Amino acid sequence: MSSFPPGARRTLSIDVTRGIAMLLVCLSHFGLMYFGRAHAALGETVMRAITWPASPTFIVLSGVLLGYLFQERGPTFSRLGMKLIDRGLFLLIPADAVIRLAHHWVNAELGPGSLWIFITDAIGVCLVVGPLLIERVDAVRRVVLGAALLAISWWVYLVWKPTSATHQLVELVLFGGYRKGAVFPILPWLGAYLIATPLGAQFSIWNRQRRLVARLLICSIACTTLGVTAHLFLRRVAHGVAPLFSAGQKYPPSPAYFLTAGGIGLGLLALSEWADQRDMVPRLLAAFALVGRSSLIVFVVQYVVYYVGFFLLNLPLSPLWPIYLVVSLAINFGAAWLWQRYLGNRYLTVGLRALTRRLMQQA
């Protein structure tokens, strides 16, 4: 018998997949701050390969969830949209400040010239822009707009060679480039997010038709096949624009990277839905779903654990590394349990909804 309450199953597979993606993020940062600091290149490379789909999976799932909620809520979506915008502002302001503080010691070691635009910044912009667009722009135009943002970003990246510091910063933040630190440029990630939103509406429809797992699997195979094909064949003949077709091109993210890694994310979503429908490993699914619902808190906590704790400890390479990993995951996921148990996501707000209610009452 499933351990999930009635009504919770509608987006359970999305929460579970977000939880799995959050595990991949933790593994990635563990590999960077433990194996990387210990100069164990093999361990760091393996961790990077395992965790490579994490960021596109988060973006795809965020877009799918927005489209799903818009389809399900219909005329009442505006109220929920305000909540999502509020959550996005929380990511961009207080959450960003805490994450930047956690990077203080890493920044000091990297020295001048480092820049950090976090994936949470890109998701925050998506959560602000997405609810505003989805009520005004139909699905086809959102896909066209998302593809245009990806195309413009890559055109600027390949053609524009800014010389002033201000223009270079604009290029990095909006369109992408490589810099000491990590830069998740806003426009290409927003483009991928918008492209994913119509899939959320289909998620709702396929769920009612009891064809959700099969259709998600088809989408996963199609996206992954296109991405791998581009990486293996087009990349070799695309002189001058080869990064566009590289599935490993993350800074800035290439279309092939989004297709391949995002396709794997859709495969994980299909697997989560398949397991949920059959009441398989319900406790494990519940654990991942809890982490998925608290992904913002885990994001912040794991940055403190890895970018402060592991960075300052600078642990030597040891056969005990699995213990270090398990302890770090226990801290990260324990924070998710404590947050859901005693606080909850209602505290992830900058007060936008309360302010809007007051203004409407005064009007």
DOLO-76212 format. One record per residue: residue in three letters; x, y, z of N, C-alpha, C in turn. Coordinates in steps of 0.001 Angstrom, whole numbers, plus 500000, padded with zeros to 6 digits. Atoms other than C-alpha are relative to their C-alpha. Layout:
N
ALAXYZXYZXYZ...
END
This chain:
363
MET500855498803500000500000500000500000500887501242500000SER499196498788500083501368503415499063499908500797501292SER499956499192498783502456505642501926499688501457499735PHE500230498608500335501499508849500124498540500363500203PRO501374499586499744498405510805501122499258500245498708PRO500800499741501191495504511199498656500273501403499466GLY499751498699500618496113514015496178501460500335499859ALA498571499692500063499888513932496685500668499361498804ARG499374500777501059500490511571493773500086500759498681ARG500044499294501282499802514131491033501379500470499570THR498666499507500335503278515649491185501073499253500772LEU499025500738499217504977513006493283501224499649499174SER498859500407500814507143511777490410500910501180499698ILE499172498811500206508320515350489776500829500273501239ASP499253499798498751509279515737493453501084498938500171VAL499015501082499875511018512351493430501191500264499085THR498912499751500954513024513244490326500828501202500417ARG499233498867499464513976516593491838500892499552501148GLY499181500533498914515186514694494882501203499241499474ILE498883500716500610517310512437492679501007500992499419ALA499108498976500545518706515490490886500775500696501107MET499315499372498877519514517012494263501111499105500537LEU498946500942499633521449513862495162501186500142499049LEU498921499833500983523437514312491941500784501287500256VAL499313498744499676524206517927492885500951499803501181CYS499157500257498829525523516788496268501223499166499626LEU498873500826500435527672514101494641500998500828499189SER499127499159500810529032516653492180500878500887500869HIS499240499086499170530067519113494861500903499258500990PHE499097500843499206531450516336497047501237499645499180GLY498871500346500858533601515234494120500939501167499798LEU499180498814500217534797518785493535500790500381501245MET499369499503498787535550519655497158500749498928500801TYR499208501042499344536862516271498284501045499443499040PHE499037500575500930538435514508495304500831501089499319GLY499270498920500643539343517783493625501058500591500915ARG499037499429499046541005519202496730501108499018500346ALA498984501023499709542811515892497294500805499628498756HIS499294500233501264544075515989493674499824498563499519ALA500334501337500498542361512671492918499181500181498728ALA500650499640501258541579513347489264498970498964499563LEU500917501044500429539932509986488607498670500088500748GLY501218499892499202537454510318491483499169501205499613GLU500720498786500383536571513874490495499339499832498630THR500539500204501342536097512873486842498794499074500018VAL501113500943499907533857509928487730498772500683500589MET501117499293499389531706512083489998499390500998499030ARG500512499021500955531430514749487315499173499318498914ALA500734500729501041530320512172484745498658499509500516ILE501237500525499426527712510629487057498968501101500190THR500912498925499591526238513973488037499725501002498889TRP500108499069501115526347515648484620498565500392499649PRO501357499574500388522514515604484037499282500884501020ALA500739499394498890521658517402487309499366501347499640SER500521498648500224521290521057486227498902500042498938PRO501116500004500965519269520479483003498759499297500536THR501158500691499425517072518054484941499191500953500867PHE500712499026499172516220520794487445499224501001499143ILE500664499017500854515418523274484679498805499380499292VAL501099500673500699513301520786482709498842499734500960LEU501058500298499039511390519723485821499275501265500445SER500637498741499614510762523347486809499034500460498922GLY500892499626501093509323524057483355498793499084499907VAL501101500964500035507253520865483379499006500286501123LEU500888499743498866505872521689486828499164501254499767LEU500771498790500295504867525203485744498881499699499005GLY501020500333500986503058523872482674498909499118500572TYR500972500898499363501387521147484733499049500781500902LEU500835499238499073500156523558487391499071500951499255PHE500847499110500796498868525990484769498842499224499386GLN501039500842500589496953523176483073498982499568501046GLU500879500516498954495524521870486342499189501097500674ARG500675498941499238494651525177488011499066500839499134GLY500868499236500890493158526892484964499834501446500444PRO500247498594499674491495530210485885500540500413501366THR499524499653498651492766530018489482501527500032500075PHE498539500089499977496429529863488427500652501285500487SER499357498710499692497092533593489002500486500066501438ARG499614499966498587497160533179492763501252499164500244LEU498821500851499878499635530300492517501188500635499295GLY498920499337500717501648532261489959500696501035500848MET499405499020499099502182535008492511500910499312501029LYS499182500759499051503485532387494941501315499576499357LEU498791500416500702505954531117492328500941501186499784ILE499173498799500169507162534662491598500676500364501315ASP499451499732498666507630535209495320501155499049500311ARG498943500994499776509667531983495495501231500327499156GLY498885499625500850511786533136492581500791501161500564LEU499315498862499373512558536433494301500776499562501231PHE499268500536498848513534534476497406501318499380499546LEU498776500599500532516034532527495323501012501071499593LEU499107498978500536517446535707493807500568500929501061ILE499545499006499005517808537706497026500586499313501240PRO499367500569498799518220535973500434500756498700499744ALA499292501266500259519128532519499088501325500260499294ASP498767499660500717521671534015496702501053500566500955ALA499058499406499054523231536016499535500672498934500865VAL499438501065499160523675532910501720500974499141499201ILE499130500835500829525156530876498851501296500733499677ARG498782499229500275527588533685497975500895500059501230LEU499205499996498773528681533866501599500723498670500170ALA499374501320499890529354530116501531501180499849499048HIS498903500072500967531661530689498540501164500926500351HIS498979499007499658533801533254500381501407499411499966TRP498659500573499896536743530931501061500479499463498649VAL499631500454501341536679529379497586500394501196499141ASN499689498783500750536622532877496086501372500534500360ALA498706499491499549539593533911498193501144499194499392GLU498943500830500590541612530975496869500099500197498498LEU499975499791501445540598531561493250500655501323499629GLY499384498715500260541704535173493475499146500907499132PRO500761499028500784540642538205491413499524499413498672GLY500518500417501301538501537712488348498996498876500041SER500982501080499913536250534943489640498587500579499976LEU501387499558500106532521535179489000499091498807500234TRP500961501066499723529575533138490265498602500466499640ILE501433499879500272526143533062488679499454498593500187PHE500383501348499600524473530081490326498793499512499211ILE501178500574500638521923527700488860498732500465500711THR501151499475499265519606528962491609499614501390499508ASP500319498694500582519881532449490053499200499823498720ALA500717500253501247518810531072486683498583499497500277ILE501333500519499655515928529140488274499136501113500591GLY500750498886499430514923532233490237499409500895498925VAL500515499197501114514617534263487032498877499256499275CYS501041500801500654512636531419485460498692500056500781LEU501207499993499176510207531392488399499313501366500000VAL500605498672500098509671535135488057499379500216498627VAL500448499732501374509334535247484272498919499006499562GLY500896501045500482507538531923483702498531500244500300PRO501425499770499706504245532641485551499435501239499318LEU500475498805500691504049536072483920499728499722498528LEU500145500297501420504441534609480428498906498984499712ILE500835501144500352502401531440480650498517500372499877GLU501398499564500106499099533306481105499767500910498791ARG500123499037501096499835535609478174500505499473498662VAL499371500511501216501785533526475659499661498522499862ASP500401501394500165500525530253474199501210499081499876ALA498925500994499931502555527042474134500954500100498814VAL499144499940501186503821527356470549500927501205500066ARG499173498791499926505040530904471074501029499896501132ARG499001500184498941506734529912474343501165499156499504VAL498928500832500562508674527200472514500855500818499041VAL499262499159500943509619529655469757500869501009500749LEU499250499033499210510660532245472335501190499333500686GLY498906500708499342512725529679474257501109499646499029ALA498995500326501016514463528504471074500737501253499547ALA499358498744500397515122532133470110501015500457501047LEU499054499616498949516748532821473483501269499153499936LEU498823500866500151519033529806473018500824500428498784ALA499294499632501222519901530862469460500724501333500156ILE499387498687499809520558534496470398501196499887500939SER498903500157499034522697533441473358501242499443499320TRP498859500599500668524886531268471174500562500900498908TRP499500499051500998525093533855468400500875501054500671VAL499219499003499272526284536450470920501308499389500496TYR498807500655499473528713533969472499501048499772498920LEU499059500317501074530259533051469133500492501239499253VAL499682498853500842530254536496467509500521501191500795TRP499662498775499253530472539190470185501286499791500784LYS498737500050499262533946539837471532500173501312500770PRO499950498731499262533464542568474159501381500256500578THR498691499620499470536498544472475336499900500687501361SER500126499318498711535197546579478221499539499029501074ALA500368500869498882534728545021481645498485499919500169THR501459499984499849531067546070481735499335499111498958HIS500578500824501067530266544485478379500315498520500198GLN499652501393499721532119541315479348499095499415501082LEU500882500461498933530033541087482510498593499750499469VAL501320500182500612526805541556480519499971498710499187GLU499943501221500811527886538817478106499959498755500879LEU499939501172499136528698536388480910498665499745500696VAL501214500168499199525563536993482981498805499614499125LEU501180500238500829523052536995480125500177498869498999PHE499837500910501132524561534874477355500947498842500277GLY499135501098499632527364532819478854501439500169499563GLY498568499988500245531065532198478759500677499295501150TYR499274500695498934533762530638480865500802501008500803ARG499297499121499081535240532358483894500393499191501221LYS499709500630498713536950531339487106498755500066500872GLY501259500096499268534084530193489314499047499154499185ALA500990500694500828530908529089487556498930501003499601VAL500983499055500511528503531043485367498878499227499307PHE501199500545500631524975529803484604499238501179499389PRO500593498795500601523868532492482113498481499915499955ILE501442499957499800520285533590482435499218499586498754LEU500869500160501166518955533574478856499945498577499447PRO500155501366500519519866530073477618499261499073500951TRP500727500847499048518609528456480828498526500355500030LEU501402499583500097515416530522480632499383499438498727GLY500509500556501246515059529384477015499626498537500148ALA500296501419499797515266525711477983498778499815500897TYR501146500057499086512778526308480803498693500247499261LEU501225499689500742510216527887478462499644498879499031ILE500255501105500923510609525057475949499363498819500733ALA500521501132499225509795522560478740498580500217500494THR501310499751499384506581524277479885498836499304499283PRO501129500721500625504254522792477194499977498520500361LEU499968501404499602505412519341478260499242499793501303GLY500747500105498754503859520064481658498517499837499768ALA501422500162500342500421520473480080499742498589499490GLN500140501369500489500933517181478254500116498994501138PHE499866500848498812502025515630481568498632499783500634SER501339500082499416498559516414482918499064499174499131ILE500894500714500925496760515128479808500353498515499953TRP499574501403500077498833511938479529499693499255501293ASN500298500625498719498290511279483222498540499543500040ARG501408500374500036494504511294482732499751498851499024GLN500162501058500997494858509051479694500729498715500375ARG499223501152499535497068506630481666501070499589498982ARG498923500263500955499798506956479051501264500775500372LEU498946499073499614502191509106481070501385499378499889VAL498667500606499985505091506676481507500497499768498580ALA499591500300501379505137505583477854500364501275499247ARG499738498759500724504965509149476526501265500688500524LEU498773499434499450507649510407478919501222499238499506LEU498882500818500473509873507520477876500319500314498540ILE499786499635501405509376508379474198500717501347499901CYS499354498680499991510279512022474891501459499885500441SER498640500196499496513347510896476860500901499416498924ILE499191500662501037514587508599474098500244500946498831ALA499861499085501134513939511209471388501027501094500305CYS499076498917499641515764514017473221501434499480500127THR498662500541499798518708511843474254500624499576498676THR499488500437501306519060510364470751500455501191499168LEU499613498806500750519101513815469149501285500609500552GLY498810499428499387521670515076471647501246499172499734VAL498852500882500228523962512057471295500408500022498527THR499700499946501434523687512153467482500762501278499652ALA499304498734500237524670515823467448501432499937500528HIS498667500078499385527592515102469777500945499104499193LEU499126500971500671528910512125467813500294500363498546PHE499847499803501433528415513355464231500100501474499601LEU500002498605500430527549517056463836501191500773500555ARG498894499278499364530257518202466216501275499913499165ARG498764500217500757532949516806463900500056500827498719VAL500029499277501280531815518693460803499633501471500166ALA500452498618499761530618521937462425501205500864500347HIS498790499208499773533819523937462012499620501393500513GLY500228498680499421533824527038464187498847500063500980VAL501146500008499082530574526157465975499856498631500669ALA500050501343499416531447522702467310499423499966501412PRO500583500050498644530563523632470940498479499919500015LEU501456500081500072526927523992469822499498498562500057PHE500434501388500134526786520245469230500712499073500975SER499308500807498996528813519089472221499089499759501203ALA500839500332498842526850517238474901500704500320501312GLY499264499643498793529576518195477364500191501493500181GLN499828498546499961529338521939476697499008500611500988LYS500865499515498920527978523352479974500096501505500206TYR499778498566499749529441526890480139500376500704498699PRO501451500010499805527426528144478273499397498674499550PRO500621501286500337524964525253477876499617499934498529SER500310500169501417524660523941474336498649499314499831PRO501228500755500269521461522625472721500200498497500160ALA499741501438499862523089519165472593500077499598501468TYR499930500263498557523792519373476336498601499943500600PHE501369500000499492520179520294477079499235498762499540LEU500726501152500519518835517548474822500426498707500682THR499506501260499448521067514793476170499734499892501493ALA500178500051498545521077515639479871498537500160500383GLY501426499846499725517467516841479827499221498745499662GLY500651501265500349516458513631478075500188498962501079ILE499765500920498879518075511629480846499117500381501186GLY500896499557498933516137513763483329498575499555499776LEU501348500491500314512896512892481540499905498495500200GLY499974501438499736513920509239481719499868499699501481LEU500132500157498552514333509566485481498573500301500451LEU501391499668499675510892511189485624499077498843499638ALA500805501152500414509396508278483685500189498833500962LEU499715501084499058511103505794485997499326500256501347SER500637499646498726509826507641489086498495499791499926GLU501443500167500182506273507683487714499639498517499914TRP500242501446500128506476503983486790500050499319501364ALA499882500593498669507648503050490294498852500435500898ASP501103499500499184504974505250491895498692499301499654GLN501246500645500420502157503731489834499899498569500511ARG499989501397499556503205500274490979500281499855501493ASP499740500005498559503751501241494632501302499273500338MET498699500616499758507361500100494391500835500911500892VAL499109499310499051509847501099497108499383501307500498PRO500683498757499620507370503613498588500789500848500989ARG499222499217499027509663504582501465501138500758499321LEU498919499326500729512519505369499081499446501159499184LEU500621498922500762510211507387496845499594501154500914ALA500399498958499051508871509246499867501206500811500460ALA498785499307499561512429510074500975500492500957498916PHE499565499130501091513398511425497548499009501138499780ALA501000498952500175510107513336497302500157501085501060LEU499775499020498934510793515004500654501171500900499658VAL498834499205500401514219516096499411499631500910498834GLY500414499187501135512648517290496165499170501200500406ARG500826498878499527510093519422497999500824501018500767SER499135499107499221512909520904500099501290500301499254SER498763499904500770515396521221497242500719501327500209LEU499345498719499782516033524924497873500815499978501289ILE499283500073498731516999524291501499501224499099499873VAL498861500900500191519202521350500491501063500677499151PHE499048499248500809520803523544497822500873500884500886VAL499261499068499148521785526120500430500880499244500988VAL499247500739498984522854523608503094501203499292499393GLN498881500748500585524994521518500743501128500939499571TYR498928499046500284526871524639499623500820500282501254VAL499276499775498736527749525283503276500825498767500362VAL499300501240499655528685521625503824501257499822499154TYR498877500300500895530936521322500761500923501191499781TYR499167498846500339532119524848499954500573500699501226VAL499409499487498762532764525739503592500651498854500768GLY499480501079499170533113522514505585501100499200499334PHE498996500836500666534942520265503119501160500833499472PHE498925499152500511536898523156501623500988500343501107LEU499110499613498908538269524291504986500679498794500637LEU499380501201499437538878520744506273501116499472499095ASN498981500426500970540815519925503087500474498578500308LEU499709501370499581540632516210503876500892499288498989PRO499156500764500927543352513974502404499232498814499440LEU500617501172500605542439511115500105500128498817500944SER500026501066499010541429508144502243499025498912499579PRO500991501063500245539717504744501971498679500251500729LEU501212499683499241537196506259504379499079500975499266TRP500791498966500676535821508608501727498510499662499907PRO501453500251500010532460506745501497499323500443501289ILE500569499541498722531923507549505180499819501507499967TYR500117498547500118532633511226504505498781500372499144LEU501128499724500890530104511135501675498672499753500706VAL501252500347499322527408509414503740499678501024501082VAL500226498999498940527866511861506630499515501313499385SER500416498750500637527594514834504274498567499906499475LEU501374500173500490524428513425502685499005499974501151ALA500884500034498829522952512773506115499714501415500497ILE500195498604499580523493516433507002499075500717499021ASN500795499308501021522049517687503712498544499563500017PHE501360500506500074519011515435503658499307500062501358GLY500578499775498680518530515691507411499430501404500110ALA500515498625500011518113519424506870498652500059499288ALA501283500041500709515334518644504385498902499472500910TRP501003500581499099513527516478506937499630500991501096LEU500266499031498934513890519081509694499181501169499472TRP500729498871500582512670521827507375498532499646499778GLN501380500407500249509572519907506322499254499698501297ARG500632500406498740508920518678509855499621501201500862TYR500211498914499035509176521980511729499708501358499365LEU500195498680500594509065524871509249499138499914498742GLY500776500130501234508000524174505677500265501122499029ASN499676499055501060508229526004502383499215501306500087ARG500746498739499875505737528660503502500903501134500470TYR499072498964499545508739530487504979500952500456498895LEU499136499606501115510504530691501588499320501122499226THR500731498875500573509099534114500823500725501310500307VAL499516498643499733510129537744500509498838500910500376GLY501160499224499579506623538860501504499187500577498865LEU500708499426501141505341539550497985498505499734500077ARG501429500330499940502040537732498477499282500809501075ALA500615499219498924501349539456501803499859501461499587LEU500061498615500467502181542836500247498888500177498981THR501052499915501021499886542132497292498617499978500637ARG501308500054499312497010541209499620499673501323500671ARG500239498717499340497435544421501604499629501088499003LEU500292498979501020497473546537498453498598499808499425MET501334500256500537494338544820497164498935500383501011GLN500957499630498969492566545384500503499847501521500088GLN500039498540499918493487549079500416499390500631498770ALA500502499433501264492380549522496803498493500206500046
END
